[in-house]
């Protein structure tokens, strides 16, 4: 799923951390990084968050409940 215009980065990671299953960031090169890993969060997001917001990301969630959480987050913002 593509997510866009994330301005509350802390809330975004709270939602990611609350997910039960694996949640991955798909890079422009097609690599998949585990967003539930704190190290991956810091390293992979440093470049994306350089201006304090995320314009667009592609993420994969494998559990239906996690997909619902992420969709709800995107609809609430």
N, CA, C and O atoms as a Tripos MOL2 file, in Angstrom:
@<TRIPOS>MOLECULE
protein
  308   307    77     0     0
PROTEIN
NO_CHARGES

@<TRIPOS>ATOM
      1 N           0.8380   -1.1630    0.0000 N.3       1 UNK1
      2 CA          0.0000    0.0000    0.0000 C.3       1 UNK1
      3 C           0.8850    1.2280    0.0000 C.2       1 UNK1
      4 O           1.9490    1.2380    0.6190 O.2       1 UNK1
      5 N           0.4480    2.2500   -0.6870 N.am      2 UNK2
      6 CA          1.1680    3.5190   -0.6950 C.3       2 UNK2
      7 C           0.5670    4.4030    0.3960 C.2       2 UNK2
      8 O          -0.6540    4.5100    0.5180 O.2       2 UNK2
      9 N           1.4240    5.0240    1.1740 N.am      3 UNK3
     10 CA          0.9820    5.9890    2.1720 C.3       3 UNK3
     11 C           1.5850    7.3290    1.8030 C.2       3 UNK3
     12 O           2.7170    7.4080    1.3270 O.2       3 UNK3
     13 N           0.8160    8.3770    2.0270 N.am      4 UNK4
     14 CA          1.2540    9.7070    1.6020 C.3       4 UNK4
     15 C           1.0280   10.7430    2.6950 C.2       4 UNK4
     16 O           0.1630   10.5990    3.5590 O.2       4 UNK4
     17 N           1.8300   11.7770    2.6200 N.am      5 UNK5
     18 CA          1.6680   12.9780    3.4490 C.3       5 UNK5
     19 C           1.5630   12.6740    4.9350 C.2       5 UNK5
     20 O           0.6170   13.1000    5.5970 O.2       5 UNK5
     21 N           2.5290   11.9450    5.4520 N.am      6 UNK6
     22 CA          2.5730   11.6620    6.8840 C.3       6 UNK6
     23 C           3.3240   12.8000    7.5620 C.2       6 UNK6
     24 O           4.5140   13.0020    7.3250 O.2       6 UNK6
     25 N           2.6210   13.5300    8.3980 N.am      7 UNK7
     26 CA          3.2360   14.6480    9.1170 C.3       7 UNK7
     27 C           3.5320   14.3120   10.5720 C.2       7 UNK7
     28 O           4.4350   14.8980   11.1690 O.2       7 UNK7
     29 N           2.7830   13.3770   11.1510 N.am      8 UNK8
     30 CA          3.0000   12.9730   12.5390 C.3       8 UNK8
     31 C           3.7980   11.6650   12.5370 C.2       8 UNK8
     32 O           3.2360   10.5710   12.6050 O.2       8 UNK8
     33 N           5.0940   11.8100   12.4600 N.am      9 UNK9
     34 CA          5.9850   10.6580   12.3330 C.3       9 UNK9
     35 C           5.9400    9.7970   13.5910 C.2       9 UNK9
     36 O           5.9890    8.5700   13.5020 O.2       9 UNK9
     37 N           5.8450   10.4300   14.7700 N.am     10 UNK10
     38 CA          5.7750    9.6650   16.0120 C.3      10 UNK10
     39 C           4.5370    8.7720   16.0400 C.2      10 UNK10
     40 O           4.6190    7.6010   16.4100 O.2      10 UNK10
     41 N           3.3990    9.3230   15.6500 N.am     11 UNK11
     42 CA          2.1510    8.5510   15.6160 C.3      11 UNK11
     43 C           2.2540    7.4200   14.5830 C.2      11 UNK11
     44 O           1.7800    6.3100   14.8280 O.2      11 UNK11
     45 N           2.8660    7.7000   13.4390 N.am     12 UNK12
     46 CA          3.0580    6.6830   12.4110 C.3      12 UNK12
     47 C           3.8200    5.4910   12.9880 C.2      12 UNK12
     48 O           3.4210    4.3450   12.7750 O.2      12 UNK12
     49 N           4.9080    5.7440   13.7140 N.am     13 UNK13
     50 CA          5.6870    4.6510   14.2820 C.3      13 UNK13
     51 C           4.9560    3.9750   15.4390 C.2      13 UNK13
     52 O           5.1560    2.7830   15.6730 O.2      13 UNK13
     53 N           4.1150    4.7090   16.1670 N.am     14 UNK14
     54 CA          3.2850    4.0750   17.1980 C.3      14 UNK14
     55 C           2.3680    3.0370   16.5660 C.2      14 UNK14
     56 O           2.2060    1.9360   17.0910 O.2      14 UNK14
     57 N           1.7680    3.3990   15.4310 N.am     15 UNK15
     58 CA          0.8880    2.4670   14.7290 C.3      15 UNK15
     59 C           1.6950    1.2700   14.2360 C.2      15 UNK15
     60 O           1.2550    0.1300   14.3860 O.2      15 UNK15
     61 N           2.8520    1.5080   13.6580 N.am     16 UNK16
     62 CA          3.7200    0.4160   13.1870 C.3      16 UNK16
     63 C           4.0720   -0.5080   14.3550 C.2      16 UNK16
     64 O           3.9870   -1.7300   14.2330 O.2      16 UNK16
     65 N           4.4670    0.0800   15.4860 N.am     17 UNK17
     66 CA          4.8670   -0.7250   16.6420 C.3      17 UNK17
     67 C           3.7040   -1.5370   17.2040 C.2      17 UNK17
     68 O           3.9260   -2.5990   17.7870 O.2      17 UNK17
     69 N           2.4770   -1.0640   17.0430 N.am     18 UNK18
     70 CA          1.3140   -1.7770   17.5700 C.3      18 UNK18
     71 C           0.8660   -2.9240   16.6700 C.2      18 UNK18
     72 O           0.0240   -3.7300   17.0670 O.2      18 UNK18
     73 N           1.4120   -3.0030   15.4820 N.am     19 UNK19
     74 CA          1.0370   -4.0770   14.5600 C.3      19 UNK19
     75 C           1.5540   -5.4170   15.0830 C.2      19 UNK19
     76 O           2.6410   -5.4960   15.6550 O.2      19 UNK19
     77 N           0.7680   -6.4550   14.8790 N.am     20 UNK20
     78 CA          1.1300   -7.7990   15.3530 C.3      20 UNK20
     79 C           2.1050   -8.5030   14.4100 C.2      20 UNK20
     80 O           3.0000   -9.2210   14.8570 O.2      20 UNK20
     81 N           1.9290   -8.2950   13.1130 N.am     21 UNK21
     82 CA          2.7500   -8.9810   12.1190 C.3      21 UNK21
     83 C           3.8590   -8.0990   11.5760 C.2      21 UNK21
     84 O           4.1200   -7.0050   12.0770 O.2      21 UNK21
     85 N           4.4810   -8.5940   10.5660 N.am     22 UNK22
     86 CA          5.5880   -7.8880    9.9120 C.3      22 UNK22
     87 C           5.0520   -6.7270    9.0790 C.2      22 UNK22
     88 O           4.0450   -6.8600    8.3850 O.2      22 UNK22
     89 N           5.7350   -5.5940    9.1560 N.am     23 UNK23
     90 CA          5.4300   -4.4230    8.3320 C.3      23 UNK23
     91 C           6.7390   -4.0080    7.6800 C.2      23 UNK23
     92 O           7.7430   -3.7950    8.3600 O.2      23 UNK23
     93 N           6.7220   -3.8940    6.3590 N.am     24 UNK24
     94 CA          7.9580   -3.6280    5.6290 C.3      24 UNK24
     95 C           7.8450   -2.3550    4.7970 C.2      24 UNK24
     96 O           6.7840   -2.0300    4.2640 O.2      24 UNK24
     97 N           8.9480   -1.6560    4.7010 N.am     25 UNK25
     98 CA          9.0950   -0.5260    3.7950 C.3      25 UNK25
     99 C           9.7180   -1.0610    2.5150 C.2      25 UNK25
    100 O          10.7340   -1.7560    2.5580 O.2      25 UNK25
    101 N           9.1130   -0.7410    1.3800 N.am     26 UNK26
    102 CA          9.6800   -1.1370    0.0870 C.3      26 UNK26
    103 C          10.4470    0.0650   -0.4540 C.2      26 UNK26
    104 O           9.8690    1.1270   -0.6880 O.2      26 UNK26
    105 N          11.7520   -0.1110   -0.6490 N.am     27 UNK27
    106 CA         12.5820    0.9880   -1.1380 C.3      27 UNK27
    107 C          12.3950    1.1540   -2.6460 C.2      27 UNK27
    108 O          11.7820    0.3110   -3.3020 O.2      27 UNK27
    109 N          12.9200    2.2320   -3.1780 N.am     28 UNK28
    110 CA         12.8670    2.4810   -4.6110 C.3      28 UNK28
    111 C          13.5690    1.4070   -5.4200 C.2      28 UNK28
    112 O          13.2510    1.2010   -6.5920 O.2      28 UNK28
    113 N          14.5250    0.7200   -4.8010 N.am     29 UNK29
    114 CA         15.2540   -0.3610   -5.4700 C.3      29 UNK29
    115 C          14.5560   -1.7000   -5.3140 C.2      29 UNK29
    116 O          15.0170   -2.7010   -5.8640 O.2      29 UNK29
    117 N          13.4430   -1.7400   -4.5690 N.am     30 UNK30
    118 CA         12.7120   -2.9860   -4.3710 C.3      30 UNK30
    119 C          13.1100   -3.7610   -3.1260 C.2      30 UNK30
    120 O          12.5660   -4.8330   -2.8610 O.2      30 UNK30
    121 N          14.0600   -3.2220   -2.3540 N.am     31 UNK31
    122 CA         14.4430   -3.8820   -1.1010 C.3      31 UNK31
    123 C          13.3110   -3.7170   -0.0900 C.2      31 UNK31
    124 O          12.5410   -2.7590   -0.1550 O.2      31 UNK31
    125 N          13.2180   -4.6550    0.8390 N.am     32 UNK32
    126 CA         12.2020   -4.5960    1.8830 C.3      32 UNK32
    127 C          12.8810   -4.5130    3.2330 C.2      32 UNK32
    128 O          13.7030   -5.3600    3.5830 O.2      32 UNK32
    129 N          12.5290   -3.4790    3.9920 N.am     33 UNK33
    130 CA         13.1100   -3.2570    5.3130 C.3      33 UNK33
    131 C          12.0310   -3.4220    6.3710 C.2      33 UNK33
    132 O          10.9300   -2.8880    6.2340 O.2      33 UNK33
    133 N          12.3470   -4.1590    7.4180 N.am     34 UNK34
    134 CA         11.4040   -4.4230    8.5050 C.3      34 UNK34
    135 C          11.2180   -3.1580    9.3410 C.2      34 UNK34
    136 O          12.1350   -2.7440   10.0490 O.2      34 UNK34
    137 N          10.0330   -2.5400    9.2630 N.am     35 UNK35
    138 CA          9.7850   -1.3040   10.0070 C.3      35 UNK35
    139 C           9.5210   -1.5410   11.4920 C.2      35 UNK35
    140 O           9.4520   -0.5830   12.2630 O.2      35 UNK35
    141 N           9.3750   -2.7790   11.8990 N.am     36 UNK36
    142 CA          9.1920   -3.0500   13.3270 C.3      36 UNK36
    143 C          10.5300   -3.0440   14.0550 C.2      36 UNK36
    144 O          10.5640   -3.0140   15.2850 O.2      36 UNK36
    145 N          11.6170   -3.0720   13.3200 N.am     37 UNK37
    146 CA         12.9510   -3.0000   13.9010 C.3      37 UNK37
    147 C          13.3010   -1.5260   14.1410 C.2      37 UNK37
    148 O          13.2470   -0.7090   13.2220 O.2      37 UNK37
    149 N          13.6510   -1.2080   15.3570 N.am     38 UNK38
    150 CA         14.0130    0.1840   15.6830 C.3      38 UNK38
    151 C          15.2170    0.6390   14.8690 C.2      38 UNK38
    152 O          15.2630    1.7840   14.4180 O.2      38 UNK38
    153 N          16.1820   -0.2370   14.6800 N.am     39 UNK39
    154 CA         17.3550    0.1250   13.8950 C.3      39 UNK39
    155 C          16.9490    0.4620   12.4640 C.2      39 UNK39
    156 O          17.4140    1.4540   11.9030 O.2      39 UNK39
    157 N          16.0890   -0.3530   11.8760 N.am     40 UNK40
    158 CA         15.6120   -0.0750   10.5150 C.3      40 UNK40
    159 C          14.8340    1.2340   10.4670 C.2      40 UNK40
    160 O          14.9500    1.9970    9.5090 O.2      40 UNK40
    161 N          14.0400    1.4890   11.5020 N.am     41 UNK41
    162 CA         13.2880    2.7420   11.5380 C.3      41 UNK41
    163 C          14.2270    3.9380   11.4820 C.2      41 UNK41
    164 O          14.0180    4.8590   10.6920 O.2      41 UNK41
    165 N          15.2490    3.9260   12.3100 N.am     42 UNK42
    166 CA         16.1640    5.0570   12.3640 C.3      42 UNK42
    167 C          17.0110    5.1930   11.1090 C.2      42 UNK42
    168 O          17.1480    6.2840   10.5560 O.2      42 UNK42
    169 N          17.5720    4.0870   10.6680 N.am     43 UNK43
    170 CA         18.4850    4.1320    9.5280 C.3      43 UNK43
    171 C          17.7460    4.4140    8.2260 C.2      43 UNK43
    172 O          18.1310    5.3050    7.4690 O.2      43 UNK43
    173 N          16.6860    3.6560    7.9660 N.am     44 UNK44
    174 CA         15.9970    3.7910    6.6860 C.3      44 UNK44
    175 C          15.2220    5.0830    6.5650 C.2      44 UNK44
    176 O          15.0280    5.5790    5.4550 O.2      44 UNK44
    177 N          14.7740    5.6420    7.6730 N.am     45 UNK45
    178 CA         13.9360    6.8310    7.6230 C.3      45 UNK45
    179 C          14.7170    8.1390    7.7160 C.2      45 UNK45
    180 O          14.1590    9.2080    7.4670 O.2      45 UNK45
    181 N          15.9800    8.0700    8.0650 N.am     46 UNK46
    182 CA         16.7610    9.2980    8.2390 C.3      46 UNK46
    183 C          16.7060   10.1700    6.9860 C.2      46 UNK46
    184 O          16.5310   11.3840    7.0860 O.2      46 UNK46
    185 N          16.8520    9.5720    5.8280 N.am     47 UNK47
    186 CA         16.8180   10.3400    4.5870 C.3      47 UNK47
    187 C          15.4130   10.7910    4.2330 C.2      47 UNK47
    188 O          15.2130   11.9210    3.7880 O.2      47 UNK47
    189 N          14.4430    9.9180    4.4280 N.am     48 UNK48
    190 CA         13.0660   10.2450    4.0600 C.3      48 UNK48
    191 C          12.5170   11.3610    4.9300 C.2      48 UNK48
    192 O          11.7930   12.2280    4.4410 O.2      48 UNK48
    193 N          12.8530   11.3510    6.2220 N.am     49 UNK49
    194 CA         12.2940   12.3100    7.1690 C.3      49 UNK49
    195 C          13.1270   13.5790    7.3080 C.2      49 UNK49
    196 O          12.9170   14.3460    8.2480 O.2      49 UNK49
    197 N          14.0400   13.8130    6.4220 N.am     50 UNK50
    198 CA         14.9400   14.9460    6.5910 C.3      50 UNK50
    199 C          14.2080   16.2810    6.6720 C.2      50 UNK50
    200 O          14.7250   17.2240    7.2700 O.2      50 UNK50
    201 N          13.0100   16.3830    6.0810 N.am     51 UNK51
    202 CA         12.2600   17.6330    6.1720 C.3      51 UNK51
    203 C          11.1120   17.5660    7.1740 C.2      51 UNK51
    204 O          10.3160   18.5020    7.2470 O.2      51 UNK51
    205 N          11.0020   16.4750    7.9560 N.am     52 UNK52
    206 CA          9.9870   16.3700    8.9910 C.3      52 UNK52
    207 C           8.6690   15.7740    8.5500 C.2      52 UNK52
    208 O           7.7350   15.6990    9.3490 O.2      52 UNK52
    209 N           8.5630   15.3500    7.3110 N.am     53 UNK53
    210 CA          7.3350   14.6990    6.8470 C.3      53 UNK53
    211 C           7.6830   13.6670    5.7860 C.2      53 UNK53
    212 O           8.8010   13.6380    5.2710 O.2      53 UNK53
    213 N           6.7080   12.8220    5.4680 N.am     54 UNK54
    214 CA          6.8970   11.8000    4.4360 C.3      54 UNK54
    215 C           5.9230   12.1170    3.3210 C.2      54 UNK54
    216 O           4.7140   12.1630    3.5510 O.2      54 UNK54
    217 N           6.4240   12.3330    2.1280 N.am     55 UNK55
    218 CA          5.5170   12.6200    1.0200 C.3      55 UNK55
    219 C           4.8640   11.3380    0.5150 C.2      55 UNK55
    220 O           3.6590   11.3240    0.2650 O.2      55 UNK55
    221 N           5.6410   10.2520    0.3590 N.am     56 UNK56
    222 CA          5.0510    8.9880   -0.0920 C.3      56 UNK56
    223 C           5.9710    7.8200    0.2420 C.2      56 UNK56
    224 O           7.1890    7.9050    0.0830 O.2      56 UNK56
    225 N           5.3720    6.7330    0.7060 N.am     57 UNK57
    226 CA          6.0810    5.4890    1.0000 C.3      57 UNK57
    227 C           5.2550    4.3210    0.4930 C.2      57 UNK57
    228 O           4.0320    4.4120    0.3870 O.2      57 UNK57
    229 N           5.9220    3.2360    0.1840 N.am     58 UNK58
    230 CA          5.1990    1.9980   -0.0660 C.3      58 UNK58
    231 C           5.5260    1.0560    1.0740 C.2      58 UNK58
    232 O           6.6920    0.7550    1.3300 O.2      58 UNK58
    233 N           4.4830    0.5910    1.7620 N.am     59 UNK59
    234 CA          4.6790   -0.3440    2.8550 C.3      59 UNK59
    235 C           3.8230   -1.5860    2.6180 C.2      59 UNK59
    236 O           2.7890   -1.5390    1.9500 O.2      59 UNK59
    237 N           4.2850   -2.6870    3.1830 N.am     60 UNK60
    238 CA          3.5650   -3.9560    3.1070 C.3      60 UNK60
    239 C           3.2620   -4.4180    4.5250 C.2      60 UNK60
    240 O           4.1440   -4.4420    5.3830 O.2      60 UNK60
    241 N           2.0220   -4.7790    4.7590 N.am     61 UNK61
    242 CA          1.6240   -5.4000    6.0180 C.3      61 UNK61
    243 C           0.9670   -6.7200    5.6480 C.2      61 UNK61
    244 O           0.2540   -6.8060    4.6490 O.2      61 UNK61
    245 N           1.2060   -7.7370    6.4470 N.am     62 UNK62
    246 CA          0.7620   -9.0790    6.0920 C.3      62 UNK62
    247 C          -0.4700   -9.5380    6.8600 C.2      62 UNK62
    248 O          -1.1580  -10.4620    6.4260 O.2      62 UNK62
    249 N          -0.7560   -8.9110    7.9880 N.am     63 UNK63
    250 CA         -1.9080   -9.2860    8.8070 C.3      63 UNK63
    251 C          -3.0840   -8.3530    8.4910 C.2      63 UNK63
    252 O          -2.9060   -7.1360    8.4520 O.2      63 UNK63
    253 N          -4.2770   -8.9070    8.2680 N.am     64 UNK64
    254 CA         -5.4440   -8.0640    7.9660 C.3      64 UNK64
    255 C          -5.7100   -6.9830    9.0150 C.2      64 UNK64
    256 O          -6.0700   -5.8600    8.6650 O.2      64 UNK64
    257 N          -5.5340   -7.3140   10.3010 N.am     65 UNK65
    258 CA         -5.7580   -6.3150   11.3580 C.3      65 UNK65
    259 C          -4.7470   -5.1790   11.2650 C.2      65 UNK65
    260 O          -5.0740   -4.0240   11.5380 O.2      65 UNK65
    261 N          -3.5230   -5.5090   10.8810 N.am     66 UNK66
    262 CA         -2.4890   -4.4810   10.7390 C.3      66 UNK66
    263 C          -2.7960   -3.5660    9.5600 C.2      66 UNK66
    264 O          -2.5840   -2.3560    9.6410 O.2      66 UNK66
    265 N          -3.2830   -4.1260    8.4870 N.am     67 UNK67
    266 CA         -3.6720   -3.3140    7.3230 C.3      67 UNK67
    267 C          -4.7690   -2.3480    7.7250 C.2      67 UNK67
    268 O          -4.7420   -1.1780    7.3430 O.2      67 UNK67
    269 N          -5.7380   -2.8320    8.4970 N.am     68 UNK68
    270 CA         -6.8290   -1.9770    8.9760 C.3      68 UNK68
    271 C          -6.2900   -0.8400    9.8280 C.2      68 UNK68
    272 O          -6.7190    0.3030    9.6710 O.2      68 UNK68
    273 N          -5.3520   -1.1340   10.7340 N.am     69 UNK69
    274 CA         -4.7470   -0.0940   11.5770 C.3      69 UNK69
    275 C          -4.0790    0.9870   10.7280 C.2      69 UNK69
    276 O          -4.2440    2.1820   10.9750 O.2      69 UNK69
    277 N          -3.3330    0.5510    9.7390 N.am     70 UNK70
    278 CA         -2.6110    1.5000    8.8960 C.3      70 UNK70
    279 C          -3.5770    2.3460    8.0490 C.2      70 UNK70
    280 O          -3.3760    3.5500    7.8910 O.2      70 UNK70
    281 N          -4.6090    1.7190    7.5150 N.am     71 UNK71
    282 CA         -5.6090    2.4610    6.7460 C.3      71 UNK71
    283 C          -6.3180    3.4730    7.6370 C.2      71 UNK71
    284 O          -6.5310    4.6160    7.2340 O.2      71 UNK71
    285 N          -6.6870    3.0530    8.8550 N.am     72 UNK72
    286 CA         -7.3370    3.9730    9.7900 C.3      72 UNK72
    287 C          -6.4370    5.1500   10.1230 C.2      72 UNK72
    288 O          -6.9110    6.2840   10.2010 O.2      72 UNK72
    289 N          -5.1550    4.9050   10.3200 N.am     73 UNK73
    290 CA         -4.2080    5.9850   10.5890 C.3      73 UNK73
    291 C          -4.1970    6.9860    9.4360 C.2      73 UNK73
    292 O          -4.2340    8.1970    9.6530 O.2      73 UNK73
    293 N          -4.1460    6.4700    8.2160 N.am     74 UNK74
    294 CA         -4.1040    7.3500    7.0510 C.3      74 UNK74
    295 C          -5.3960    8.1510    6.8990 C.2      74 UNK74
    296 O          -5.3620    9.2910    6.4380 O.2      74 UNK74
    297 N          -6.5170    7.5770    7.2740 N.am     75 UNK75
    298 CA         -7.7960    8.2700    7.1490 C.3      75 UNK75
    299 C          -7.9820    9.3270    8.2340 C.2      75 UNK75
    300 O          -8.6870   10.3140    8.0220 O.2      75 UNK75
    301 N          -7.3500    9.1270    9.4060 N.am     76 UNK76
    302 CA         -7.4910   10.0570   10.5220 C.3      76 UNK76
    303 C          -6.6800   11.3260   10.3550 C.2      76 UNK76
    304 O          -7.0380   12.3610   10.9170 O.2      76 UNK76
    305 N          -5.6180   11.2740    9.6100 N.am     77 UNK77
    306 CA         -4.7170   12.4320    9.5180 C.3      77 UNK77
    307 C          -5.2760   13.5730    8.7760 C.2      77 UNK77
    308 O          -4.6140   14.6010    8.6330 O.2      77 UNK77
@<TRIPOS>BOND
     1     1     2 1
     2     2     3 1
     3     3     4 2
     4     3     5 am
     5     5     6 1
     6     6     7 1
     7     7     8 2
     8     7     9 am
     9     9    10 1
    10    10    11 1
    11    11    12 2
    12    11    13 am
    13    13    14 1
    14    14    15 1
    15    15    16 2
    16    15    17 am
    17    17    18 1
    18    18    19 1
    19    19    20 2
    20    19    21 am
    21    21    22 1
    22    22    23 1
    23    23    24 2
    24    23    25 am
    25    25    26 1
    26    26    27 1
    27    27    28 2
    28    27    29 am
    29    29    30 1
    30    30    31 1
    31    31    32 2
    32    31    33 am
    33    33    34 1
    34    34    35 1
    35    35    36 2
    36    35    37 am
    37    37    38 1
    38    38    39 1
    39    39    40 2
    40    39    41 am
    41    41    42 1
    42    42    43 1
    43    43    44 2
    44    43    45 am
    45    45    46 1
    46    46    47 1
    47    47    48 2
    48    47    49 am
    49    49    50 1
    50    50    51 1
    51    51    52 2
    52    51    53 am
    53    53    54 1
    54    54    55 1
    55    55    56 2
    56    55    57 am
    57    57    58 1
    58    58    59 1
    59    59    60 2
    60    59    61 am
    61    61    62 1
    62    62    63 1
    63    63    64 2
    64    63    65 am
    65    65    66 1
    66    66    67 1
    67    67    68 2
    68    67    69 am
    69    69    70 1
    70    70    71 1
    71    71    72 2
    72    71    73 am
    73    73    74 1
    74    74    75 1
    75    75    76 2
    76    75    77 am
    77    77    78 1
    78    78    79 1
    79    79    80 2
    80    79    81 am
    81    81    82 1
    82    82    83 1
    83    83    84 2
    84    83    85 am
    85    85    86 1
    86    86    87 1
    87    87    88 2
    88    87    89 am
    89    89    90 1
    90    90    91 1
    91    91    92 2
    92    91    93 am
    93    93    94 1
    94    94    95 1
    95    95    96 2
    96    95    97 am
    97    97    98 1
    98    98    99 1
    99    99   100 2
   100    99   101 am
   101   101   102 1
   102   102   103 1
   103   103   104 2
   104   103   105 am
   105   105   106 1
   106   106   107 1
   107   107   108 2
   108   107   109 am
   109   109   110 1
   110   110   111 1
   111   111   112 2
   112   111   113 am
   113   113   114 1
   114   114   115 1
   115   115   116 2
   116   115   117 am
   117   117   118 1
   118   118   119 1
   119   119   120 2
   120   119   121 am
   121   121   122 1
   122   122   123 1
   123   123   124 2
   124   123   125 am
   125   125   126 1
   126   126   127 1
   127   127   128 2
   128   127   129 am
   129   129   130 1
   130   130   131 1
   131   131   132 2
   132   131   133 am
   133   133   134 1
   134   134   135 1
   135   135   136 2
   136   135   137 am
   137   137   138 1
   138   138   139 1
   139   139   140 2
   140   139   141 am
   141   141   142 1
   142   142   143 1
   143   143   144 2
   144   143   145 am
   145   145   146 1
   146   146   147 1
   147   147   148 2
   148   147   149 am
   149   149   150 1
   150   150   151 1
   151   151   152 2
   152   151   153 am
   153   153   154 1
   154   154   155 1
   155   155   156 2
   156   155   157 am
   157   157   158 1
   158   158   159 1
   159   159   160 2
   160   159   161 am
   161   161   162 1
   162   162   163 1
   163   163   164 2
   164   163   165 am
   165   165   166 1
   166   166   167 1
   167   167   168 2
   168   167   169 am
   169   169   170 1
   170   170   171 1
   171   171   172 2
   172   171   173 am
   173   173   174 1
   174   174   175 1
   175   175   176 2
   176   175   177 am
   177   177   178 1
   178   178   179 1
   179   179   180 2
   180   179   181 am
   181   181   182 1
   182   182   183 1
   183   183   184 2
   184   183   185 am
   185   185   186 1
   186   186   187 1
   187   187   188 2
   188   187   189 am
   189   189   190 1
   190   190   191 1
   191   191   192 2
   192   191   193 am
   193   193   194 1
   194   194   195 1
   195   195   196 2
   196   195   197 am
   197   197   198 1
   198   198   199 1
   199   199   200 2
   200   199   201 am
   201   201   202 1
   202   202   203 1
   203   203   204 2
   204   203   205 am
   205   205   206 1
   206   206   207 1
   207   207   208 2
   208   207   209 am
   209   209   210 1
   210   210   211 1
   211   211   212 2
   212   211   213 am
   213   213   214 1
   214   214   215 1
   215   215   216 2
   216   215   217 am
   217   217   218 1
   218   218   219 1
   219   219   220 2
   220   219   221 am
   221   221   222 1
   222   222   223 1
   223   223   224 2
   224   223   225 am
   225   225   226 1
   226   226   227 1
   227   227   228 2
   228   227   229 am
   229   229   230 1
   230   230   231 1
   231   231   232 2
   232   231   233 am
   233   233   234 1
   234   234   235 1
   235   235   236 2
   236   235   237 am
   237   237   238 1
   238   238   239 1
   239   239   240 2
   240   239   241 am
   241   241   242 1
   242   242   243 1
   243   243   244 2
   244   243   245 am
   245   245   246 1
   246   246   247 1
   247   247   248 2
   248   247   249 am
   249   249   250 1
   250   250   251 1
   251   251   252 2
   252   251   253 am
   253   253   254 1
   254   254   255 1
   255   255   256 2
   256   255   257 am
   257   257   258 1
   258   258   259 1
   259   259   260 2
   260   259   261 am
   261   261   262 1
   262   262   263 1
   263   263   264 2
   264   263   265 am
   265   265   266 1
   266   266   267 1
   267   267   268 2
   268   267   269 am
   269   269   270 1
   270   270   271 1
   271   271   272 2
   272   271   273 am
   273   273   274 1
   274   274   275 1
   275   275   276 2
   276   275   277 am
   277   277   278 1
   278   278   279 1
   279   279   280 2
   280   279   281 am
   281   281   282 1
   282   282   283 1
   283   283   284 2
   284   283   285 am
   285   285   286 1
   286   286   287 1
   287   287   288 2
   288   287   289 am
   289   289   290 1
   290   290   291 1
   291   291   292 2
   292   291   293 am
   293   293   294 1
   294   294   295 1
   295   295   296 2
   296   295   297 am
   297   297   298 1
   298   298   299 1
   299   299   300 2
   300   299   301 am
   301   301   302 1
   302   302   303 1
   303   303   304 2
   304   303   305 am
   305   305   306 1
   306   306   307 1
   307   307   308 2
@<TRIPOS>SUBSTRUCTURE
     1 UNK1         2 RESIDUE 1 A UNK
     2 UNK2         6 RESIDUE 1 A UNK
     3 UNK3        10 RESIDUE 1 A UNK
     4 UNK4        14 RESIDUE 1 A UNK
     5 UNK5        18 RESIDUE 1 A UNK
     6 UNK6        22 RESIDUE 1 A UNK
     7 UNK7        26 RESIDUE 1 A UNK
     8 UNK8        30 RESIDUE 1 A UNK
     9 UNK9        34 RESIDUE 1 A UNK
    10 UNK10       38 RESIDUE 1 A UNK
    11 UNK11       42 RESIDUE 1 A UNK
    12 UNK12       46 RESIDUE 1 A UNK
    13 UNK13       50 RESIDUE 1 A UNK
    14 UNK14       54 RESIDUE 1 A UNK
    15 UNK15       58 RESIDUE 1 A UNK
    16 UNK16       62 RESIDUE 1 A UNK
    17 UNK17       66 RESIDUE 1 A UNK
    18 UNK18       70 RESIDUE 1 A UNK
    19 UNK19       74 RESIDUE 1 A UNK
    20 UNK20       78 RESIDUE 1 A UNK
    21 UNK21       82 RESIDUE 1 A UNK
    22 UNK22       86 RESIDUE 1 A UNK
    23 UNK23       90 RESIDUE 1 A UNK
    24 UNK24       94 RESIDUE 1 A UNK
    25 UNK25       98 RESIDUE 1 A UNK
    26 UNK26      102 RESIDUE 1 A UNK
    27 UNK27      106 RESIDUE 1 A UNK
    28 UNK28      110 RESIDUE 1 A UNK
    29 UNK29      114 RESIDUE 1 A UNK
    30 UNK30      118 RESIDUE 1 A UNK
    31 UNK31      122 RESIDUE 1 A UNK
    32 UNK32      126 RESIDUE 1 A UNK
    33 UNK33      130 RESIDUE 1 A UNK
    34 UNK34      134 RESIDUE 1 A UNK
    35 UNK35      138 RESIDUE 1 A UNK
    36 UNK36      142 RESIDUE 1 A UNK
    37 UNK37      146 RESIDUE 1 A UNK
    38 UNK38      150 RESIDUE 1 A UNK
    39 UNK39      154 RESIDUE 1 A UNK
    40 UNK40      158 RESIDUE 1 A UNK
    41 UNK41      162 RESIDUE 1 A UNK
    42 UNK42      166 RESIDUE 1 A UNK
    43 UNK43      170 RESIDUE 1 A UNK
    44 UNK44      174 RESIDUE 1 A UNK
    45 UNK45      178 RESIDUE 1 A UNK
    46 UNK46      182 RESIDUE 1 A UNK
    47 UNK47      186 RESIDUE 1 A UNK
    48 UNK48      190 RESIDUE 1 A UNK
    49 UNK49      194 RESIDUE 1 A UNK
    50 UNK50      198 RESIDUE 1 A UNK
    51 UNK51      202 RESIDUE 1 A UNK
    52 UNK52      206 RESIDUE 1 A UNK
    53 UNK53      210 RESIDUE 1 A UNK
    54 UNK54      214 RESIDUE 1 A UNK
    55 UNK55      218 RESIDUE 1 A UNK
    56 UNK56      222 RESIDUE 1 A UNK
    57 UNK57      226 RESIDUE 1 A UNK
    58 UNK58      230 RESIDUE 1 A UNK
    59 UNK59      234 RESIDUE 1 A UNK
    60 UNK60      238 RESIDUE 1 A UNK
    61 UNK61      242 RESIDUE 1 A UNK
    62 UNK62      246 RESIDUE 1 A UNK
    63 UNK63      250 RESIDUE 1 A UNK
    64 UNK64      254 RESIDUE 1 A UNK
    65 UNK65      258 RESIDUE 1 A UNK
    66 UNK66      262 RESIDUE 1 A UNK
    67 UNK67      266 RESIDUE 1 A UNK
    68 UNK68      270 RESIDUE 1 A UNK
    69 UNK69      274 RESIDUE 1 A UNK
    70 UNK70      278 RESIDUE 1 A UNK
    71 UNK71      282 RESIDUE 1 A UNK
    72 UNK72      286 RESIDUE 1 A UNK
    73 UNK73      290 RESIDUE 1 A UNK
    74 UNK74      294 RESIDUE 1 A UNK
    75 UNK75      298 RESIDUE 1 A UNK
    76 UNK76      302 RESIDUE 1 A UNK
    77 UNK77      306 RESIDUE 1 A UNK
